[in-house]
Structures are given as C-alpha cells and as structure tokens.
Amino acid sequence: MSNQTTLLLGFSDVRELQILHFVVFLVIYLASLMGNLLIITAIALDHHLQTPMYFFLVNLSISYLSSISVTIPKSMANSLVNTRVISYPGCVTQVFLFFLFTATDLALLTIMAYDRYIGICQPLHYERVMNRRACSQMAASAWITGIVYSALHTGNTFRLPFCQSNVINQFFCEIPQLLKLPCSDSYLSEVGGIALGVFIGLNFFVFIIVSYVQIFRTVLTIPSEQGRHKAFSTCLPHLTVVSLLLITGIFAYLKPTSSSASGLEVVVGVLYSLVPPVMYPIIYSMRNKEIKAALKKLIVWKLFTKT
C-alpha cells in the first residue's frame, strides 16, 4: 500500500449529489470555523475572561478547529473534482492528526470537569489549585498525551502489511477501516491497542461522571434557584458532548469489522468527527453570558473601527 494511492468512500457517483455533499460540508466547516474562531478571539481580547475555565475553552476550540480541518477539506475537494483519491502520506497524516486532536479533546474535557469540580465543590481552594502554572501544565499534558497516543497508534497501524483492496469505506482515513486491509491477523495487535485506548477513555468518562455527581450534590444545596439553574446549564452540555464523543467513538472502533461498506459506519463517522466541533461553540460558549457579552464588544469594536 505504501506505493499506492488510496480510495476513500464517495457519497455518490451522481454529479449533482457530489455538489450537494460539497455544499453541505462547506456549510458545516464554515460554521465550525466561525464559531471556534469567535470564541478564541473573544476570550483573547477580553481580560475579564482570563480565567482557567476560558483558558481550557480556548484550547478545546483550537483542538476542535484543527480536528475538523483534518477531515472535511479533503472530502470536499474530492467531491468538487469528482475523485476519491488520497495519497499514502496524506492518509498517514490524516490518521495521526485526527487521533491527536480526538485524544486531546477527551483529555481537555476531563480537565474541564476537574476545573468545574474544584470551582463548585472546593471554591476556597480554587485559586491555589487552578493557578496559572497548574493550568498550563494540565493543558500541555493533554496535548502531549494526544501526540504520544496518536504516534503509537499511527505507527502500529501503518507498520502492518497491506495487501487487500485499497478502498477505505469511510470519507476519511480511519483506523477501523484500515484494519480491514492487512494481509494477515497481524492487525490484532492494533485492535488490542484500540481496546486499551477505549479502556483509558472509559476511565476518563468515569472520572467526569464522578466529578459531576459531586458537583450536582453540591449544586442541590445552593438555596438560589437561579444559581442552581446556571450550574446545571453549564454541566449538562458538557456531559452531552462527552457522551456523544465516547459512545460514537467506541462504536466506531470496537464494533466487528465487515468487508463491505455500511451506511451506519459513515453516519457514525460523521457524528464523532463533525458534530462535536460544530456543536461545541453553541452548547458551550454561545449560551454563555460572558462569552455573549465579549462577542458583542468585539462586534461593536469592529463596527466602530470601520466607521
């Protein structure tokens, strides 16, 4: 396979549907691009938002923006020029970067749950525990974890001898689809690696759930109904995104492989690769009053400078 080009799954051979696919993916990509860039810009320019929570939100925006940029542009370009080809180096790069940003997403979401736990359950210790140095170290550890985990899986996958069909039944290079192509059962070592990754991911998820159980117990003791509502509205979207990312990812990476293309596989691929980067700006920040205020200031400043 190293000397071959790889064929990605095309959504349709009908030209009109290819153009429709290009337009739909373009809208999704631009929505994610604008939403995440607005979050990064608003937080960077507003000194009131220079807190640990918003620091991690910026990191998550960068990760989501990078993640969706790995998969969508190539798929859009293929539909536009009516091709399904991706080079071997391009496929390796897609796998490495997608794994990197997905693992970093999960690590950052776990850190954000810890941040909320300290902020709500142990507010007197918040400034000491979540100081600038600690936040920088936690964010760096999330990115390093993503790099190491991605390098191990990418190297372990592409060291396998590929001699089957070079057609990948997904719109981007994905390890479960690549594991259908090896010549022998040597791919079982990578399956074990994926199972280990899922186990680690479930541990992250359990940590998040335990953190939020403690948070909810604390929130229920808040006498103000408005205070309780604000806390719950912050926590539930976080859990929704974490659940979506983990459930679809586990299904994609642990379900039995089949040699034929499956519409369900493509749907799951779209869900865990495209939906979180698009929904994140909406459910995390666009509903946040402080982010809304910062965006309004940014828009007013832009209009003022133009006049």
Secondary structure, 3 states (H helix, E strand, C coil): CCCCCEEECCCCCCHHHHHHHHHHHHHHHHHHHHHHHHHHHHHHHCHHHCCHHHHHHHHHHHHHHHHHHHHHHHHHHHHHHCCCEECHHHHHHHHHHHHHHHHHHHHHHHHHHHHHHHHHHCHHHHHHHCCHHHHHHHHHHHHHHHHHHHHHHHHHHHCCCECCCCEECCCCCCHHHHCCCECCHHHHHHHHHHHHHHHHHHHHHHHHHHHHHHHHHHHCCCCCHHHHHHHHHHHHHHHHHHHHHHHHHHHHHHCCCCCCCCHHHHHHHHHHHHHHHHHHHHHHHHCCHHHHHHHHHHHHHHHHHHC
